[in-house]
Structure formats: structure tokens, C-alpha cells
Amino acid sequence: MNIKLRLFIAFFLVFGAGLYYVFDIIVNDIRPRYFETVEESMNDSAHILAALIEEDITDGKISVKRISELSDITYQKKFSAKIYSHLKTSVDLQFYVCDRNGIVIFDSRNGERTGKDFSEWNDVYLTLRGEYGVRSSKITTEEEGLLYVAAPIKSSGIIIGSVTVEKSKKSVSSFIYLARKRVMFLGFISFGAFTVISIILSFWITSPIKKLTAFINSLKENRHSLPPKFSGSEINDLALAFEKVFRELKGKKYIENYVNALTHEIKSPLSSIRSAAELLTEKLSEEQKEKFAANILRESSRIHSLIEKMLLLSALENREGLKAVEKIKAKEVIEDVTQSLLPQAESSEIELKMQCDENIIMEGEYFLIRHSLLNIADNALKHSPTGSVVEIKCEVKNDSAVFSVIDQGSGIPEYALQKIFDKFYSIPSVSTSKKGTGLGLSFVKESVQLHGGHVSITNNSSKGVTAEISFPLKQNRAEG
């Protein structure tokens, strides 16, 4: 399981559990809060009715005449009140009045409960004793039932009866249902939003890790790249620390590899020079002396060329970016390379052909681009037979200037195709049957990568080799 998925699950479980807990409390708390509000308003209504009844008390006796007339008018009245999504058309608040003994003396429900003894019901029982009277009951097992709130009726400060207001819980339940529905909808929206946020957070947290991993891999693969910039100083410090450690380790390994490679490559010409020098100490003819002296000169020149190319390649490999970036015409590069190789081509009776649009302009270091193309074209000449043609051309592909060098030689053996860019690896040329230093294509590879381009060498279907090196038309990298 990757870290991104683990972070997502962690966020999901922690915040999801918290979200569920909060909404569970809200949903379960809606019903009691609604009934508390209803009960509070019913208490006010009960005391208002009690005050109206108290105005008609005569000699300590309750008169229900005026309250009965008021009841008839109230329940016959029709209206239309849109309370949120609930339409109300009539008064559903009922009430009844009891005397000091708890006997119902007035009932707003058409008098159906008049004369009944309610003295044992909590609303009447508690109110007649000076306490807060309230009760709840069910009409049937299917229906919500009724809520009762009572207020005392007093005469000269003495409780002589009670008035109870009743309201069906069903009317309140519709509001509770709508409230819960809205809360649940909000919960689902919040859950969806939270899921998206969790995904974004997991990507946001792991993005620097992915960039850091890509940067470390680029160091491992010896690609030229700068440390990525992160918003957090800790990740930046970590990236710089990785780069510093890698550069130190790479430097040590680099020196070790170069010393081993140089020792191996120089061993053969040094042995040849030593043997020739030893023979020169003996009595030899002038012809033999000239032969061995020429051998010493040739092998020393080989060592000199090898060291120079190694120094140039070493400097290139340790660079982090381009230095003197300028606008370069591709056709001028091809013409420059062609002029340099023309004597070699004429001596080998090889025809050089060039093809390039005048308008192809790229950005980069002229020296590196020229030497890259020169190395590729020089290899093509060395491995081309007499009387053949070497074609050098350039065209624009995918916002890059692509140089192609096509020869008519025997091609590259399959076993060598995967090794041609390795240091010191080379195959004998057609003209001299001698190997080169094996550093030319390594230089090309480093130069192209430094520009952010690509190099490929493949055998043609018929004969010969096609080498392609591409350089971006625009350089987006910071100059090193």
C-alpha cells in the first residue's frame, strides 16, 4: 500500500469518524430541541388562556362562556400559511378547562371530554398542586400522539382550576422530518466534499515526496537536473542534503572509475612506447630507428588525445546546466561541420551532402552542439566505404531541431548497439581498421542531455546507419 493511499485512508477514517459523530449528534438532537421549542410556546398559550378565563371569574367560580365563544370563532376560521414547505390552513391547537377537582368543564374538541375526571393526569394533577404540569401521550401505536401543557387558573391567588393546551406531535414531526432531511443532505454533501479534500490533501502531501523521488532517480541515472523547489523548508533541506551526499559519493566513484579506465586505456600505448624506447637503446639501422620513433610519437599522440578528451568529457559531466546560451542557426552548424570534415571526406572519396532550412533557429551552446554533430559525422565518415555518400540534414520535429547523419556503411553489430555510448567503447573504422578513443559518443550523449534533447543511433533497413540528435528550439532551464 503506497503512502498516498495510506494518507487518504487516515484522513478518511479520522475526519470521517468525527464528521459522523457530529452529524449523528445533530440528527438525534433535532427531535428534543423541536419539542422543547413547541412546549415553550404551548406554555405561553396556556398562560394566555388562563389569563382570559381569570377575567370572567365571579365569586370564585370559573365561567367558560367567553372562552367557548372564542373557541367557536377560532376553529371555524380558515387561512393559508406557508411555513417553509409546510402548508397550514387551520388551528390545530386544542385545549380543555378543569375545575379544582380535575373535572373537565370545557373541551374545545366539541365537548367530547366534558365531565370526565382528569385529576389523575399529570398536566392537571401537578398544576392543581402548584407545580409545572406537562404530559405526553399516544393516540395509537401508529400515530405520534399528543403533547399537553397546563397552566393554573387562579382567583385571589388561589388555584381554582387549570387550562391544558394540547397539540398533535404529528404537526411537529413534519418539521422534524424536513430538518433531518436537510441535515442528512448536508451530511452527504459534506461527506463528498470531505472525500475530495482528503484526496487533494493526500496528493498535496505526497507530491513533494514524488518530486524528491524523481530528483533522486535523476541523480542515480546521471541526468542533469536541478533540485526541485518546495514550499516547505524541511523538504528543500532534505533535497539539498540528498544532492550533497550523492555528489560526494558520485565524485569518489567518478574518480575511481576514471582512474581505472584511464589506467586500462593508457596501459597498451605505454607498453608500446616502452618497448620501442628499449629497442632504440640497441644498435639499429636508421630505418628501424625511424620506425620505432614514429611508433613512440603515434602512441604518445594517442595518449595526449585520450587525456584531452577525458578532461573535456569530465568537465561536461560535472556541469549542472548550460552556460553561454545563444540563438543558433542549424544550417550554420551543418556548414561549419561540413567544412571541417571536407578534407577527410575528399581523401576518402566520400561525398558530403547537406540539407537544412534556413529558418531553423534553436537555443543552446554553439560549442557543444557543433562538437556533438562533428563527432557523429566524423564517425559516419570513418565507417563509410570509399565512393559512398554521407548525408547531414536538419528538420523541426516536436519543437526540436533534429540533426540526422546518414551513412552507407556496413552498420553497427547488434551486440554493439547497446554499448556505443559507453566510455572507451568503440569499433574499428572501415578505412584504418583502428579503434577510436571511445569517448566521442559519450560526449555527444552528455551534450544532448545538458540541452534537454535526445540522441539515437540505429541501423538502416538496407545498409548504413542513421544517427539523430535533437535539441529543443527553446531552453526553459536556468543557465548554469
N, C-alpha and C positions, 0 to 999 in steps of 0.2 A: 504494500500500500504506500503510494507516494505521499510526500508531505502536504501537497495541495489538498488531497482528499482527506487526510487526517485533520488538517486545519478546518476544512469545511464541516466535517462531522463534529468536531469540537465546538465550533461556533453554533452549529445547528442544535446540538444537544443542550448546551449551556443556555443560550438565549431562547431557544425554543421552549425549554422547560420553564424558564422564567416567564415567557410570554403566555404559555398555557396556564401557569399558576395565577397570573394577574387576571386574565380573561375569565378563568373559572370562578374566581372570587367575585368579579363584576357580575357575571351572569347569575350566580347563585344569590347575590346580594340585591338584585333588582326587585324581586318579589317583596321581601320585607320592607324595603325602602318605599316602594309604591304604596303598600298598605299603611305604613306609618303616616305618609302624606295624606291619604284618604281619611284615616282615623282622626288626624288632627283637624281636617276641615269638617268632618262629621261632628266632632266635639263642639266646634264653633256653632254649627247649625243647631245642635241640641240646646245649647245655652240661649240662642236667639229665640227658639220656640218657647223655651221655659220662661223667658222674659215677657213674651207676648201673653202667655197664659196667666202669668202672675198679675198682669194689669187688670184681669177680669175676675180676680178672687174677691168674693164677698162673704164676710163673716167666716173666713177660714174654709170656704167651700170653693172647689175648682169648677169653673164654668168653661165648657168646651164649645159654646155656641159660635163665638167669633173664629176660633181655630178650625171649626168644621166648615164654616163658610169659606175661609181662606183655602182650605184643602180642596173644596169642590172647584173653586176658580183655578187653583194651581194645576190640578191634574187634568183639567179639561183643555188647558192651554196647549197649543201645538206651535212648534218652532223648528227652525233648521239651523243647527250649529255644527260647523265642520271643525272638529278638534283634531288637528293633524290629519290622519287618514280615517278617523272615526267620525261618523255622522250621527249626531244626537238630535232626536225630534220631540222628546217629551221628558218630563221629570221622572226619574226612577228612584228618587229618594223618598222612602216611606217612613211613617212614624206612628207611634201609639202612645197614649197617656194612661198612666196608672194612678190610683189614689194611694193613700197612706198604707193601705193593706195589700197593695200589689195587684188589685183587681183592675183590669183594663176597662176604662170608661170612655175611651175614644180610640178608633182604629182607622187610619187613612185608607186601608185596603178594604173599602166598602163595609167596614164594621164587622168583618168576619171573625175577629178575635175579641170583640166587645163582650165583657162579662167574664172572660177567662181569668184564672188566677195565675199571674206570672211572678208571684212573690218569691218563687224558688229560683228563678232565672237570675244569673249573676248581674246582668245590667240593672235589673230592678232591685234585687236583694241588696247589692252593695251601695247603690245610690241612696236608697231609703235609710241606710245607716251612715250616710255622710262620706262614703268612700267613692272612688272612681269606678263607675260601672261600665264594663265593656265585655262583650262576649262574641263568639263566632260559632256558627252552626252550619250544617249542611242540610240542604233540602232533600237531595237524593244522593246516592253514591256516585252518580254520573256528573251532577252539577257541582259548581264551586261552592254554593251555599251563600249565607248572608253574614254581614258584619253589623253588630249592634253597638251603639254608643249612647249612653244615657246621661241626662242632666237633672239635678233636683229642682222641684217646684217648691218655692218657699213662701210662707206667709208670716210676717213679723219675725223673720229669722228662723222659723221652724219649718222643717221639711214635711210637707203635707202630700207629696206625690212625686212622680217622676215622668219625664218625657223621654222616650227612646227613639233615636233615629236609626233606621236600618237601610242598608244599601247592598245590592247584589254584588258579590265578588266577580261575577261574570263580566260586568261592565269594566271593572278594573283589569281583569285578566287580558282583555283585548289590548290594552295599553302595554301590559307586561309582555305580551307576546311580541308586539311590534318592537318594543325596546330590546328584547332579547334577540330578535331577528336582526336588528341593526347592529347590535354588539357583535353577534356571530359573523355578520357580513364584514364588519370592520376587522374582526379577528382573522378571517380568511385573507382579507387584503393585506393585513399586517404580516401574516404568515408568509404570503407570497413575496411581499417586499423584503421581509427578513431573509428569505431564501436567496433572493437575488443579491442582497447586501452581503450575505455570507459568502456567496460565490465570488463577488467582486473583492471582498476582503482577502479571501484565500489567494486569489490571483495577485492582488496588490502586495501581499506579504511574500509570496514565493517568487514574484517577478525579479527582485534583486538577486535572489539565490540562483535563478536560471541564468541571468546575465553574468553573474560571477562564475558559474559553472562553464558557460560558453567561453568566457575570457580565459579561464584556467586551461580549457581544452585547446584554445588557440595558442597558448604558450607551449603546451605539450606538443602540439603539431607544428611548432616553429613558424606560425603565421604572424605577420607583423600586425599588431593591434595595440591600441592604447587602452588603459584601464577605463571601464565604463564609469560614468558619473552617477552616483546615487544620492538620494535626498538625505539619507541618514549618514552621519559621520562614522558610525561604527562599521557599516558595510564598506564605506570608502576606505577606512583604515585597514579592513580585512583584505580588500582587493590589492591595496598597495603593499601590504605585508606579503601576500601570495606572490606578487610580481617580484618583490625584492628577493625573497627566498629562491624563487625559480631562477631569476637572473644569476644569482650567486652560484647555484648548483649547475646551471647551464654553462656558466663561464668556466667552471672547473672541468666539466665534462667536455666542453668545446675545446679547451686547450689540450686535454688528454687525447681526444680524437685526432686533432690536428697534428700533434707531435707524432702520434703513432702513424698517421697517414703519410706525413712528410718523410718520416724515417724510412717507411716502406718504399716510397716513390724515389727517394734520393739514393737508396742503397745500390740500385743497379747502375746508374751513371757514375757513382763514386767508385764502385768496383772497377768499372771500365777505365776510368781516369787513372786509378791506382795501378792497374795492370799496364796501361800504356806508359805511365811515368817510370815504372820499374824497368820496362823494356828499353826505354830511352837511355838508361844508365849503361846499357851494354853497347858493345861495338856493333853499329848497324850502318847500313848504307844510307845515303842521303834520301833515297826514295822511301825506305822504311821509316826513317825519322819523320819525314813529312807526313806519311800515312798516320803514324801514331800521334803526332802533334795535332793533326786535323781531327782525330778522334777525341783528343782531350778538349779541343776547342768546341767541338759539336756537343759533347756531353756536358761541358760547363755551361754552354748556352742553354741547354735543356734545363739544367738546374736553376739557372737565372730566370728563365721564363716561368718555370714552375713556382718559384718563390714569389715572383711579381704577381702572378695570377692568384695565388693563395692570399696574398696581402690584400689585393683588390676585393676578392670574394669575402674575406674575413671582415673588412670594413663595411661591406654591403650587408652582411648578415647581422651585424650588430646595430644597424640603424633602425630607428623606430618609425621613421616617416620620410617623406620627400623633403628636399631642401630647396633647390632652385627651380621652382615650378614656373613654367612659361608656356605660352601658346606655340605649338609646333605644327608645321605643315608636313603631313605624311609624305607628300611627294618629294619634299626636300631631303627627308631622311633616306628615302629609297635612292635618290640620285647620289647622295653622299656615299652610301654604302656601295653602290654600283661602281662609282669612280675608284674607290679604294680597292675593289676586287678585280677591276678590269685587267691589270697586268697578269694576275694569276689566271684569270679566265682565258686570256689570249694565249698564254704559254701552254695551257692545257687544251686549246682549241675548243673551248666551251662558249656557247653563245649566251649572253645575259639579256633577258627580256624584262622590261618593267612596264607596269600598268597601274595608274593611280589617278584618281580625280583630283583636280587642282584645289578643290574646296574642302577637302578633308583636313580639319584642324582639331588637334587634341591638346590636352594639358598634361605636362609632366616634366621630367628632367631629360633634356636632349641627350646628354652623355649616356645615360642608362638605356634609353630607347634605341639610340644608334648602335651601341655595342651589343645589345640583345639581337637586333636584326643582323648585325655584322657576323656574330657568332653562328647564327642559324644559316645565313647564306654561305659563310666560309665552309661549314660542314657539308652543305649541299655540293659545293664545288669539289671538295676533297673526295666525296663519294660518288662523283659523276664520271662516266666514261668519256673519253675523247670524242669530240664531234657531237656531243649531246647539248641539250638546252636546259638552262636553269631560269625559271620564271619567278619574278618577285612582283607582287601586286598588293594593293590595299583597297579595302572597301568598308563601308559602315554597316555594322550589324548590332542591333540591340544597344544603341547608344555607345558603341565602342568602335574604335578603329582597329580593324583586323588585318594584320600583315600575313600574307601567305607566301611561302617559299616552296616551289615545286620542282623537284629534280627528276631525272630519268635513270637513276642508278639502280642497283640491284636490290635496294630496300634494306630494312633492318631485320636481322634474325628475330624470330619470335621470342627466344629466350632473353634477348637484349632489350626488348621494348619496355619492360618494367624497370630496367636499371639505368637507362640512358641519362637520367637526371641525377644519378648518384655521383658523389665526388670521386674523381680519379677513375671513373669507369669510361672506357672508350673502346671503339672497334677500329681495326686497321682501315686506312683510306685506300681507295682504288689506285690512285696514282703512285703512292710511295710504299704501300703495304705497311706503313708505320702507324702506331697509335699516337694520339694527341695526349695532352695532359689530363683530359677527363674533367676539366673544370669549367669549360665554356658553357655547357648547358646548365650547370649548377648556377652560374652567374645569371643566365637568362631567366631561370626559374625565380631567383631572388628578386631580380629587377622587376619582373612582371608582377609578382606578388606585392611588392612595395607600391606599385601603382594601382593595385586592386584589380589586376587583369587576370588573364588565363593563358596557359601555353599547352599545346598538344602536338604530338608528332605521331603520324600514322602512315602505314604503308598504303600505297595506291593499289587499286584493284588490278591494274595491268603491270606497271613497273614503276619504280621510283618511290619517293617519299614526299608527303605533304606536311610541312611544319607550319602551324598557325600560332601567332602571338597576338593577343588582343589587349588594348589599352583603353580605359574609359575616356570618352571625349571630355568629360568634366571631372575634376578632382574634388571630392567632398571632404577629404581628410584635412586635418590641420597640418600645416607644414612642420616637419620635424627639424 
